[in-house]
Amino acid sequence: MSLSSELSAVYERFQKNAAPAAVDAIAAAISNFRASFDATSTIQVGDQLPEFHLSDALGQQVHSAELLAQGPLLISFYRGEWCPFCNLELHALQKNLDRFAAKGVTLVAISPELPNQSLSTTEKHDLKFPVLSDVGNKLARKLGIIFAQPDSLRPVFQTFGTDLKARNGDDSFEVPVPATLLVDGKGVVRNLFVDADYRKRLEPETALEWIDAL
């Protein structure tokens, strides 16, 4: 089954089983953000990836220059381990990790969650690639991929027991727009996937096609 099919199945189950008020609030938030999101305001193909220092799941600092010294990077920005769509994407990336590595590409996932949450994600999903913490969405903000979620979603998160303040270390209620970037060894963005609808993610097979075209 393709990643897109798995994502669609998750949302269909949510629509069927969740409270109507939650379904409506989430649908409205997605619709409104899609209408207002300007894809031209994000980082673009041909741009230089901003330099970054981020903590990994063990609290160790990871420098973008060190990663790029190993060759091209495939970077996946995800919202958090509380997001079922993100977990499906992380699982799909892990399944293809050896294929990425065989082509000389380093896979990195980035979320705004604190390192201890990233460690939980790494262990729970048995991820064998770096999971980095962009606390405060500082890097995501530089890339123009921020979703300032509406306050109408706060009761929905409370209903599901998701405490973003505890997970992210701030009460901004902001999350990154899920995005995947292929960056060459010189730090130049060669391919980009960004969609204001967080239910949509890049297929790993498409990422492999990007890599083959480098």
C-alpha positions, -999 to 999 in steps of 0.1 A, spaced: 0 0 0 13 35 -9 19 60 18 -9 82 4 -33 53 7 -24 47 43 -28 84 51 -62 85 35 -73 54 55 -63 71 87 -83 102 80 -113 82 70 -112 63 103 -109 95 121 -139 110 103 -159 79 112 -150 75 148 -142 110 162 -167 134 176 -184 156 149 -172 188 166 -136 176 164 -139 165 128 -155 199 118 -129 219 137 -100 201 121 -115 202 86 -121 240 90 -86 246 101 -71 227 72 -94 245 47 -86 279 61 -49 273 62 -48 259 26 -66 291 15 -41 314 32 -8 296 27 15 311 2 38 284 -12 60 310 -28 70 324 6 88 292 16 123 281 8 125 273 -29 145 250 -52 179 266 -58 180 283 -24 208 277 1 197 257 32 202 279 63 229 267 86 216 250 117 226 235 150 199 212 165 198 187 193 194 151 185 173 127 206 202 123 231 207 160 235 238 161 214 242 191 190 242 183 153 256 208 129 243 210 93 278 214 80 288 180 95 258 164 79 265 179 45 301 168 47 288 133 43 269 142 11 233 150 1 206 153 28 169 143 27 152 163 54 117 156 66 99 181 88 71 166 108 46 180 133 52 156 162 49 120 174 13 128 184 3 131 147 -7 98 131 1 111 97 36 119 108 41 85 123 31 68 90 55 90 71 84 83 96 76 45 92 77 48 54 110 66 55 125 40 79 114 12 55 134 29 28 164 40 48 187 14 33 178 25 -2 186 61 7 219 52 23 228 30 -7 226 62 -28 248 81 -5 220 102 11 216 110 48 180 110 61 172 134 89 138 141 105 131 174 123 102 184 146 96 211 172 94 185 200 119 186 228 148 160 227 132 137 253 101 135 230 123 129 200 140 101 220 106 86 227 97 88 190 130 71 180 126 43 204 88 37 199 91 36 161 126 20 160 140 47 139 176 43 127 181 78 114 187 111 133 156 128 147 164 164 156 146 190 177 138 224 162 127 239 195 106 270 189 104 262 152 134 285 146 146 266 115 111 260 102 104 297 105 135 305 84 121 281 58 87 297 58 69 265 68 50 275 100 14 267 107 0 289 135 -28 267 145 -61 284 154 -72 285 190 -103 266 179 -81 235 178 -70 238 214 -101 220 228 -96 192 202 -60 187 214 -72 186 250 -98 160 241 -71 138 226 -48 144 256 -21 161 234 -2 187 254 19 206 229 32 229 256 48 200 274 60 183 242 74 214 225 84 235 255 63 265 246 27 275 243 28 290 208 6 262 194 27 265 162 38 234 142 58 231 110 40 225 77 52 190 68 79 193 42 106 172 26 137 187 11 165 171 -9 197 191 -4 229 185 -23 263 183 -7 268 220 -12 237 228 8 215 238 -22 179 227 -22 174 205 -53 139 193 -47 111 203 -24 77 190 -12 55 213 9 17 210 12 -5 231 34 -27 200 38 -8 180 64 -26 149 54 -5 148 23 32 136 23 59 128 -2 60 92 -13 94 76 -6 95 64 -42 94 100 -54 122 109 -30 143 81 -46 135 94 -80 148 129 -69 180 113 -56 185 94 -89 183 127 -108 209 145 -87 
